[in-house]
Amino acid sequence: MWLSLPLLLPFLAGPACRAVTSLPPQQAVRLLAGSAAGLAAGSTAALALLIVPGATHLRPVAALGDLLTPLTSGPPGTAIAITVVAGLLLAVRGALLLHGAYRWWRQLRQARVLAAGSRSELVVLQEEHPDAYALPGRPGRIVITSGMLRALSAEEREVLLAHERAHLKGRHHLLVAMVELAAHCHPGLRAVREPLRYALERCADESAARAVGDRRLTARAIARAALAAGTSPDWRRPGFALAATTGPVPRRVTALLDAPARARTRSAPHRLAAVTLLACLVLSAGASLQAADDLHSGIEIAQGETGEE
């Protein structure tokens, strides 16, 4: 059955997403975000298409579509049960999606209160625990605590600020939101969240390294900031906020210290994972389109039978 593919493929994409992060950061980000959005759309469309055939067993629905016969054969109870289950799953997804979007908006509004009194790019919080993160907005702000400022040298602070500027310039929070909402659409896509955040941090790492012109300094600054932040909780940081101290920092530091050529060579075996992820996306989209075409043909046949009757 065509519609089973869009519902199953997101579960298979999870392992491939973790391997994709070994690709160049920009490629990994585009692939992860695009695949999550596409697979979420495919699975949602599949549930919507599953509702229609069973619903045509109900006389009001059949009359609305001018159908004499239902679009499915077999026991009406089975078809209607599939419709009910698909409808419930779609309703639950919709509720989770709306709740996630509302929570995102509420956190963003609360976080912007921190920057309301500042006209500069930098917002310094008088807090002992070291922390720093990018706060999206118009304009965006970089929030940093006095504890973090004391933990780093002047050169390391420049690295940290360049890292957070990269998050703001790239509007990375929108990609995080996209994948978070996609995860509400299908549980299998929850596996994309951490790989995407890692890839976004790697993008910002590379941008900071280019800005300061020193990869070793960048690696040292990120490591020291993560060690300092690790001693204190980040409970005041909004859930959508991206920060240099999050994710697998040792892996990020190693990537910065590796020569670019060596990093590209090491990522070569993981290109198979990228092909796998793209194949899942193509199969999901193709199956959804084929199922929609079959449904359209079935409706035309049923309507033709009505005309002949």
C-alpha distance (Angstrom), angle and dihedral (degrees) to the residues before:
residue distance angle dihedral
M1 . . .
W2 3.81 . .
L3 3.79 94.7 .
S4 3.79 93.5 59.8
L5 3.82 91.7 68.7
P6 3.83 98.4 63.9
L7 3.81 88.8 47.9
L8 3.82 95.5 49.8
L9 3.80 103.7 35.4
P10 3.84 96.0 72.3
F11 3.81 88.5 63.8
L12 3.81 90.4 54.3
A13 3.81 92.5 47.5
G14 3.82 93.9 63.2
P15 3.83 98.1 78.7
A16 3.80 91.1 44.3
C17 3.82 90.8 53.4
R18 3.80 92.1 59.8
A19 3.81 91.8 51.9
V20 3.80 93.3 46.4
T21 3.81 91.0 68.1
S22 3.81 89.2 76.9
L23 3.80 88.8 69.5
P24 3.84 120.3 90.3
P25 3.83 106.0 -65.4
Q26 3.80 97.9 -115.5
Q27 3.80 92.0 50.3
A28 3.79 91.5 46.9
V29 3.82 92.4 50.7
R30 3.80 94.1 50.1
L31 3.79 92.6 45.8
L32 3.81 95.8 46.5
A33 3.80 96.6 44.6
G34 3.80 94.4 43.3
S35 3.80 93.7 46.2
A36 3.81 93.0 48.5
A37 3.80 92.1 50.9
G38 3.81 93.1 44.9
L39 3.79 95.6 46.8
A40 3.81 91.4 46.6
A41 3.80 90.6 51.5
G42 3.80 91.7 47.2
S43 3.80 94.8 50.7
T44 3.81 91.9 46.1
A45 3.80 91.3 49.9
A46 3.81 89.6 49.3
L47 3.80 91.8 55.6
A48 3.79 91.0 47.9
L49 3.80 91.2 50.8
L50 3.80 91.3 48.9
I51 3.79 89.9 59.7
V52 3.79 96.5 59.1
P53 3.84 105.1 63.5
G54 3.79 95.4 50.1
A55 3.78 91.9 42.7
T56 3.82 90.0 60.3
H57 3.81 88.2 68.2
L58 3.79 85.8 71.3
R59 3.80 111.4 86.3
P60 3.83 96.9 -136.1
V61 3.81 90.6 54.0
A62 3.80 92.8 45.2
A63 3.80 90.7 49.1
L64 3.79 91.0 49.0
G65 3.80 90.3 55.8
D66 3.82 95.4 39.2
L67 3.80 90.0 -118.5
L68 3.78 122.5 157.6
T69 3.79 95.3 -173.3
P70 3.81 130.1 32.4
L71 3.79 119.2 -104.5
T72 3.81 91.8 -118.4
S73 3.77 131.1 55.4
G74 3.75 126.0 -145.4
P75 3.80 131.0 52.8
P76 3.81 111.6 -9.1
G77 3.80 89.9 -142.9
T78 3.80 92.6 63.6
A79 3.80 93.9 47.7
I80 3.80 92.5 46.9
A81 3.82 90.8 47.8
I82 3.81 90.2 54.6
T83 3.80 89.1 49.4
V84 3.80 92.2 50.6
V85 3.81 93.5 48.2
A86 3.80 92.3 46.7
G87 3.79 90.7 47.0
L88 3.80 92.2 50.5
L89 3.81 91.9 48.7
L90 3.79 90.6 48.8
A91 3.80 91.1 49.2
V92 3.80 91.8 49.6
R93 3.80 90.7 49.2
G94 3.77 90.6 49.8
A95 3.79 91.9 50.4
L96 3.81 92.1 48.7
L97 3.79 90.5 47.3
L98 3.80 93.0 51.8
H99 3.79 91.9 45.0
G100 3.80 91.5 49.7
A101 3.81 92.1 48.8
Y102 3.80 91.5 48.4
R103 3.81 92.7 48.3
W104 3.81 90.0 49.5
W105 3.82 91.3 50.8
R106 3.81 92.5 46.8
Q107 3.80 93.6 49.6
L108 3.79 91.0 47.4
R109 3.80 92.3 50.8
Q110 3.81 92.4 47.6
A111 3.79 92.3 47.3
R112 3.79 92.9 51.1
V113 3.79 89.1 62.0
L114 3.80 85.7 73.4
A115 3.78 90.7 61.3
A116 3.78 97.7 39.0
G117 3.79 94.4 97.1
S118 3.80 97.2 45.1
R119 3.79 126.3 85.9
S120 3.78 94.7 -176.8
E121 3.78 130.5 79.3
L122 3.80 91.6 -110.6
V123 3.79 124.4 68.9
V124 3.81 113.0 -168.3
L125 3.79 116.3 -159.8
Q126 3.78 117.3 -158.7
E127 3.78 94.5 -129.1
E128 3.77 128.5 134.8
H129 3.79 97.2 -143.1
P130 3.84 112.5 83.4
D131 3.79 114.0 -116.4
A132 3.79 140.6 140.9
Y133 3.78 133.0 176.5
A134 3.80 143.9 159.9
L135 3.80 114.8 -99.8
P136 3.83 110.6 -159.4
G137 3.76 120.3 -141.2
R138 3.78 143.4 105.8
P139 2.92 95.1 -46.0
G140 3.79 104.8 12.0
R141 3.76 121.6 -132.6
I142 3.78 136.4 -149.1
V143 3.79 110.9 -135.9
I144 3.79 116.2 -157.3
T145 3.78 131.6 166.5
S146 3.78 126.2 -131.0
G147 3.79 87.5 -119.2
M148 3.80 91.0 61.1
L149 3.81 92.1 47.0
R150 3.79 90.0 55.1
A151 3.81 92.6 46.8
L152 3.82 94.7 59.2
S153 3.77 136.1 57.1
A154 3.81 120.9 -120.6
E155 3.82 92.5 -97.7
E156 3.79 92.2 47.7
R157 3.79 90.8 50.1
E158 3.79 89.0 55.9
V159 3.79 89.4 54.2
L160 3.79 91.6 50.3
L161 3.80 92.6 49.1
A162 3.81 91.4 48.0
H163 3.80 89.4 51.3
E164 3.80 93.2 52.9
R165 3.82 91.8 44.1
A166 3.80 88.0 57.4
H167 3.81 89.9 56.1
L168 3.80 90.9 51.5
K169 3.79 95.6 44.2
G170 3.80 92.5 48.2
R171 3.83 92.0 45.3
H172 3.75 87.3 -132.9
H173 3.80 92.2 167.6
L174 3.82 88.9 71.7
L175 3.80 90.8 57.8
V176 3.80 90.3 48.7
A177 3.80 89.0 51.1
M178 3.80 91.6 49.0
V179 3.79 93.4 54.1
E180 3.80 93.3 41.9
L181 3.79 90.2 54.5
A182 3.80 91.0 44.4
A183 3.80 88.3 55.1
H184 3.81 88.3 56.9
C185 3.81 88.4 55.0
H186 3.82 94.9 54.1
P187 3.83 128.9 11.2
G188 3.81 91.7 -142.4
L189 3.80 89.8 65.8
R190 3.79 92.5 63.6
A191 3.79 85.7 86.6
V192 3.82 89.3 67.4
R193 3.81 95.6 62.4
E194 3.80 100.7 76.7
P195 3.85 95.8 40.4
L196 3.80 89.6 51.6
R197 3.80 93.3 49.9
Y198 3.79 89.7 49.1
A199 3.81 91.7 50.1
L200 3.81 90.6 48.9
E201 3.80 91.0 51.0
R202 3.81 89.4 49.9
C203 3.82 89.5 52.1
A204 3.80 90.3 52.5
D205 3.83 90.9 45.1
E206 3.78 91.4 55.1
S207 3.80 91.7 45.5
A208 3.81 90.7 51.6
A209 3.81 91.1 48.3
R210 3.80 90.5 53.3
A211 3.81 91.6 46.7
V212 3.82 95.2 53.4
G213 3.80 95.3 31.4
D214 3.80 94.6 -133.1
R215 3.80 123.1 96.1
R216 3.80 93.5 -175.1
L217 3.81 92.0 53.3
T218 3.81 89.3 48.0
A219 3.80 92.0 51.6
R220 3.80 91.5 48.0
A221 3.81 93.6 48.5
I222 3.80 93.3 49.9
A223 3.80 92.0 47.1
R224 3.81 93.0 49.4
A225 3.80 92.7 46.0
A226 3.81 91.1 50.1
L227 3.80 92.0 48.8
A228 3.79 91.0 50.2
A229 3.82 94.0 46.5
G230 3.80 91.0 46.3
T231 3.79 91.0 69.5
S232 3.80 93.1 62.5
P233 3.81 135.7 45.0
D234 3.81 119.9 -106.0
W235 3.79 95.2 -144.2
R236 3.80 92.8 135.9
R237 3.78 93.9 55.5
P238 3.82 113.2 99.4
G239 3.78 114.7 -115.1
F240 3.80 93.0 -117.5
A241 3.81 94.5 49.6
L242 3.80 117.9 115.9
A243 3.79 117.2 -146.0
A244 3.79 136.9 178.3
T245 3.80 90.9 -124.8
T246 3.81 96.9 61.1
G247 3.79 132.4 90.9
P248 3.81 128.8 23.6
V249 3.82 96.2 -25.0
P250 3.84 96.2 179.2
R251 3.79 90.0 56.5
R252 3.79 91.2 48.8
V253 3.80 92.0 48.7
T254 3.81 90.3 50.3
A255 3.81 90.6 51.2
L256 3.80 90.5 52.2
L257 3.78 93.0 50.2
D258 3.80 93.4 47.8
A259 3.77 116.9 90.4
P260 3.84 111.9 -106.8
A261 3.82 92.1 -118.8
R262 3.78 91.6 52.9
A263 3.79 91.1 47.7
R264 3.80 90.8 52.9
T265 3.81 91.5 49.7
R266 3.77 91.8 49.7
S267 3.81 91.8 50.5
A268 3.84 93.7 53.7
P269 3.85 96.4 89.5
H270 3.78 89.8 52.2
R271 3.78 93.5 61.2
L272 3.79 86.4 86.6
A273 3.80 87.2 66.0
A274 3.80 89.3 54.0
V275 3.80 90.5 52.0
T276 3.81 89.6 48.8
L277 3.79 91.6 51.4
L278 3.79 92.1 48.4
A279 3.81 90.0 48.0
C280 3.82 90.0 53.6
L281 3.79 89.8 50.9
V282 3.80 94.0 48.4
L283 3.81 93.3 45.7
S284 3.79 91.8 48.7
A285 3.81 93.1 49.9
G286 3.80 92.4 43.4
A287 3.79 93.7 49.0
S288 3.80 92.2 48.7
L289 3.80 92.0 49.6
Q290 3.80 92.1 46.5
A291 3.80 91.2 49.8
A292 3.80 90.9 49.0
D293 3.81 90.3 49.9
D294 3.82 91.1 49.3
L295 3.79 90.2 49.5
H296 3.78 91.5 50.3
S297 3.81 90.8 50.1
G298 3.79 90.7 49.0
I299 3.78 91.4 52.2
E300 3.79 91.5 50.5
I301 3.80 91.0 50.1
A302 3.79 92.1 49.0
Q303 3.78 91.3 48.3
G304 3.81 90.3 48.2
E305 3.79 89.7 53.3
T306 3.78 88.2 52.2
G307 3.81 90.7 53.7
E308 3.80 92.7 49.6
E309 3.79 91.7 49.6
